[in-house]
Amino acid sequence: MCFVHLSFSMFGCPCSLWDWSCCCASREGLQMANINCVTFPIPNVTPDQAEQQLLKPNEWSYCDYFWTDKKDPQGTTSVAGFEVLLQKQLKGKQMQKEMAEFIRERIKIEEEYAKNLSKLSQSPLAAQEEGTLGEAWAQLKRSCHDEAEVHLKFSNKLQCEVEKPLLTFRDNFKKELKKYDHHIIDLRKQLASRFAGVEKARKALADRQKDLEVKTQQLDIKHMNKHEEDIKKARRKSTQAGDDLMHNVDLYNRAQSKWFEEMVTTSLELERLEVERVEMIRQNLRQYTTLRHETDMFNQSTVEPVDQLLQSVDPARDRELWVREHKTGELRPVDMDI
């Protein structure tokens, strides 16, 4: 008599991750194995065995590829499939933090650059240059001040439009991960507890069946009535043990079904969060490039007046202006006449 009644049509696992040193069972020709308290069908046992279908074919969805536990490189411990998913999300969170730190460093550089440019624009160096060249030089110094303003605005926009959204999304992302992490871990613990109950009930049934077998074989004609009573009692205990096993299997199946449903839901949520994270970062980095292009455009506008004045620089005109202002006399010396 078989008391194992499990449902497995929803589970699947890459063959390389199976450990066949586990408890195996069968139901209506379907070979099954238990791996770390989760029950799976053994793939490709019989030629006519139906192959499981992916929940979301052709999408490489999280909900299809992380059901079994993964052994670490040393093979000493295993990591739950959900933990692998979670580590992926935590790595993404860390990468986002580092991106925000990178933007923060760029902001500091821009602020320092703006400060130095503004300071340089106040420099008295070459302030006494005259003429059209002097005008061009003065405009170049003013352009340094204008460029400093451009970079300061760029740093402010980087902080408000790139760095801050990265940090805000990261904080919300962290809260979501914690919620899913604790929930799935609790369900897995409940599943392990239910599996322990099944194994305990299975052992109790085996002991009761063995006791019934022994009592049946010890049947003695002289003590027929007493032995028959012992056998009836042993049979009742065996039947009760069988009922207990079926009850524990039912509780286990319910716990596994709940874990399965939550794994599907949560893995899809993690998938959604990852898509949102990537899209959000992409949009923020595009904003960065937009601001960078604007900065280049504004920087170009600060040097255009300098270009125009440089085109107007005329050494002859500068010489005329300087001579008019500083001339000491137009009469030239002549030879002495005796």
Buried (B, 14 or more C-beta within 10 A) or exposed (E): EEBBEBEBEBBBBEEEBBEEEBBEBBBEEBBBBBBBBBBBBBBEEEEEBEEBEEBEEEEEBBBBBBBBBBBEEEEEEBEBBBBBBBEBBBEBBEEBBEBBEEBBEBBEEBBEBBEEBBEBBEEEEEEEEEBBBBBBBBBBBBBBBBBBBBBBBBBBBBBEBBBBBBBEBBEEBBEBBEEBBEEBBEBBEBBBEBBEBBBEBBEBBEEBBEBBEEBEEEEEEEEEEEBEEBBEEBBEBBBEBBEBBBBBBBBBBEBBEEBBEBBBBBBBBBBEBBEBBEEBBEEBBEBBEEBEEBBEEBBEEBBEBBEEBBEEBEEEEBEEBEEEEEEEEEEEEEEEEE
